[in-house]
Amino acid sequence: MIELSVHLITFNNAKHIEATLQSILSQKVNFDFEIVVGDDCSTDNTLEIINRYKEKQPALFNVKKNTSQLGILKNFKATLDRCQGTYIFDIAGDDLFKGEDTLQKMVDTLKTDESLGFVDSGYDLYLETKNKSVNFDNAHLINISKEAYKTNILLGKVAPVGVCYNRSFLYKYVDFEKYMHMNVTIEDYPILVDLVMHTNFETINESLHIYRVHDASCSHQKRFDRQLFLLNQMHLLFTYFSKKYHISETIRETFEINHNKQLLYYAGYFEKKDIGKIAFKKIASKNLKDYIHYYASQIPFFRKLISIF
């Protein structure tokens, strides 16, 4: 019986996919697992690299290229539907496992309590363009109280790099159809919110993964339209969750403040005057950085003073 499915959705990951696959194949476990790949019409040789590995271990790999590009959320769900494991570890095509026992530790933790919807763990942040690593970058989130961690999920502050899910709870509690109907493309935020509001969770106080940040990654592209799109998607989802889960006024206010500060941040970096004015006006309590980002959005000289990537 397959106990774990490594859920791998890819799009133009040729530069990194081989290292990702090698880190998966290096895992030492006492259970059967599979690697389920959903390629979203890559235009580089991502799929060619994956298929070379599949030829060597055909029983381990379940690979499919979508007939048309689905986007992240729909590709996530289509790939999930092909997974057979009791547990699902979702890994991006550019991330890595740090050691050989990562999957074993996550499955062992999930097995301790049938009510666990997911288990989260630590990661090192690797800034590829700077060739710089930050050890255990999310340690502050892994070590806070469960209530504070839950609040951070609602605020969109948790990056699910090292998360392993209970597959049955993904189907029971995550309303994939609703999010697709909303034309949402983000998958990690709504999944975590639905699970944290319905299930128990656990964290492993150890850095088990490497989270790569580079210009080609979906959430770090240096394009204003892309960053604005992601911010608006998060705002749409948070508004929906506010009503669905009766989120407190304090959390709602915090989300709005963070949203406008982030918008001002990008307005400063990309010199968007009108958006900078609107975001700056909405921030009631301003700090020095807010003023710098505002002036950066209005005056080119100030643009040189900030760096957001």
Secondary structure, 3 states (H helix, E strand, C coil): CEEEEEEEEECCCCCCHHHHHHHHHCCCCCCEEEEEEEECCCCCCHHHHHHHHHHHCCCCEEEEECCCCCCHHHHHHHHHCCCCCCEEEEEECCCEECCCCHHHHHHHHHHCCCCEEEEEEEEEEEEHHHCEEECCCCHHHHCCCHHHHHHHHHCCCCCCCCCEEEHHHHHHHCCHHHHHHCCCCCCHHHHHHHHHHHCEEEEEEEEEEEEEECCCCHHHCCCHHHHHHHHHHHHHHHHHHHHHCCCCHHHHHHHHHHHHHHHHHHHHHHCCHHHHHHHHHHCCCCCHHHHHHHHHHHCHHHHCCCCCC
